[in-house]
Each structure stands twice: as C-alpha cells, then as structure tokens.
Amino acid sequence: MTDERITAYLLEELTEQESEQFEEQCFAQDEWPEQLDAAEQELIDAYLRNELTSDRKRRFQERYLTTDARKARVLAAESLQEILCPVKPRSTWSEWLKAFFQRPLVPQTAIAALVLVTVVIVILAPRSPRTFTQIELAMSSSDRASGAQSEKVSLPLSTEALEIHLKLPEPSADTSGYTVQWEDINGQVRELQIVSKDSQSVVVSIPANQLTPGKYLLRLSNNNDVIGNYYFRAEALNR
Amino acid sequence: MNQHFSSLLTFLCADDADEAGRRYLRLHQKLEGYFRTRGVADTSAAADETLDRAGRRIAEGSEVPNVDNFCLGIARFIIKEGWRFNTRESTAFLQFLEQHEQSTAEQIDRFSLMKTCFEELPQYDRTLLNSYCVALRGQARAKHRRELAEELGVTVSALRIRVTRLRQGLEVCLKKLSRNHW
C-alpha cells in the first residue's frame, strides 16, 4: 500500500473493482491502517499548498470534497498551516518594480545585471525534480521471471519523479560502497544516482518521463557485490 | 442485551465472551476507520449501525463465510444509502468554519481556536509539529523528515503516524471549542 495508491483511491482514480480490492485489503488487516489517515492529511496539505497537478486539483474538488466532514478536515488543516507556516504578506511584482526603480540608479543596474545572469544560469542548468511520488520496496528473494510480488505504481505520475526507498534486509553501519542499477522494461541497465542513504535504507529517484508501463528491477550492490534485487511494476491508470 | 448484538457476539466467538467482545471492538474500530476515510462525520454511529445490521442478518440466518467482508459490504451499502451520518453536528461545524473564514481580527475565528488547541499541546508536541511541517517541497521535505526521524530515534513511518494522531487530536479540539460558538 503506497501513498500514491491511497491518493488514487481517495480521488476516485481507481476502477470500482480496484477500489473494492483496496478496501478489502485495508479491512483484512488487524486494525484500519493509520497510513490512510496520514496519506489523506498529506493530500490535503498538497491541495492547500497548491502542489497538486491541475487534474488532481480538479478531482480533489469534485471527488474528494464531497462530504461536510472532509470539507471540515480541509478547513482545519488550513487553520493549522496558518499557525505553523504563516504566509508572509507579499508585495506584488508591480509594487516591487516600482519601489526598485524609485531608488538611486547605480546599484539597481548592478543588481539587474546579476538577476539576469542568475536567470540565465537557472534556465540553462539541468533542474532536479521537485515533486515526488514515494514508494518503499523490500528486497525480493525471487527473480523477475518467476513473477515476484511487486509494488505497483500508477502511470502517469502526478509528480516529477518516483522516489524509491529501498529497505535494507538488515541495518548496515557502512553504506559508502552501495550502488544501485536500474534495469528497465527493455533490459537496458543504467546506474541510478543515490539520493540519500542511511543504515536502514537507500533512496533513489527516477524521473517520471523515463517510466513506461512494465516491470522494473533495481539491483543493489556493495563494492560491485550484488546484495539483492527489488521489483516494482508501473501500470497505466484506468481512468 | 440487544438481540442483534447478542447474535453477533455469539457468532464472533460462541464459547468465550471476552474474546467475542474483543473481536467486536476490533470490527467497530475498523469500521470507524473505513467511515472516516469515506468522509462520514459520525463514524461511531455509522459503525454501530453496521454492526447492528450485521447482527440482525446473522440472527435471520444469513451465511457469513467472512465476517470482515460481510461487515464491509454492509458499510458500503450504508455509504450508498447516503445515510444520516453527515449529521447536524458536521453541518453546523462546517457552517461555523465557513462563517468565520471571513471574520475580522476582533471576532473569534477558527484560526484563533486552532491556536488555542495548538497551545494546549505539550511543548514537545508543538515543537514536533513545527519541525515536521516546515514548508519545504519535494525531495528537501523528504530529507528533512528523514533527518527529523533520525534525531528522534524513530522511523519515518512512526513519525508520520505520530504527527497524524496529533493533527487528528487538534481537529477534535477545534470541533469541541467551536461547538460553544454555534
């Protein structure tokens, strides 16, 4: 159960059959999974911070905000955000520009030149993804051909990249020699840059535009010795 | 004891009343979770209704191969009925929130009530919420939360659940305080 799947459930992006399966999966557990509440809060936060795609924002308004209890939850979250992350009043661009050009001219020219150079650098520099769909994978004991159980990711992603947390089979004090290779659906093997790592997990990310439906393999190695494989399946979402 | 309730308890565990009670409570909690996720306001009443109907059907002799799926089926039906769980309480609460959304600084509004609730939390929880909710984006946010979890000596999942519970507590507090202003 991933946040992405919970979000898809809440926004009614799943088919009726998938929704029912999802509910049965939740209900079959000893307790109703708290992960659902956590993911729902994050969905609400994302909506309030305007971080959802336009499609998801529309679905949130049309498919999620359908009961008073949910609307109240959103308003309460908004109040809390107001306390925790108050938005400072911002002057408009026109006000800022007006104030800028009312000052003596020499420093402004230098600042304007600096801003221009910065803008050019920012535009030309490769940009790291800023929004992520997260999944957590456990190491698999079987191979891809044997049809190992794998985590599902719905495509297209609503974020810029897929962030994958590879859980280590046991805590490791030294992860400095770890590398991760990625084998895509065509069998092409590439090195994946590790975003972060600690004693429990290694985190990598794959840009959304490099994912197509199919099964993927991630191979974790330590100083070129293979430690194990992780699998996930990317599936086109039925809307 | 209500006859339906008794039938359900017997069905859950005929020879051990304590165990039957525990299973009943577990089912009730899961149903509350389900109704909460579906956006029902009075989740407890909805769970009561589901289990009452389940007990009635069992007393009538319905075949129940899997009690979880049986109850979930009834709960779905209750949602489809658009039953009365979106109660007056919820509606009034929402009206209160919307009414005060535009309020002036002099008026008691939902922000000040939330602030009251927030300030009632122990210092540790306030600091935790403040740290957790730092408005970073994307990868930086994930990294920040991993570091915070590490600092506190817990997993990221455990931290997330802790924050979720705190926020749910704040929602309950906000409802309670706002009730005085309806």
Interface residues (C-beta under 8 A of the other chain):
Chain A: L10 E20 E23 E24 C26 F27 A28 Q29 D30 E31 W32 P33 E34 Q35 L36 D37 A38 E40 Q41 R49 E51 Y64 T66 T67 D68 A69 R70 K71 A72 R73 L75 A76 A77 S79 L80 Q81 E82 I83 L84 C85 S128 P129 R130 T131 F132 Q134 T159 E160 E163 V195 S196 D198 Q200 V203 S205
Chain B: R26 Q29 K30 E32 G33 Y34 R36 T37 R38 G39 V40 A41 D68 N69 C71 L72 R76 N86 S90 T91 F93 L94 L97 E98 E101 R110 F111 L113 M114 K115 F118 L129 N130 C133 V134 A135 R137 G138 Q139 A142 K143 R146 E150 T155 S157 R160 I161 V163 T164 R165 R167 Q168 L170 E171 L174 K175
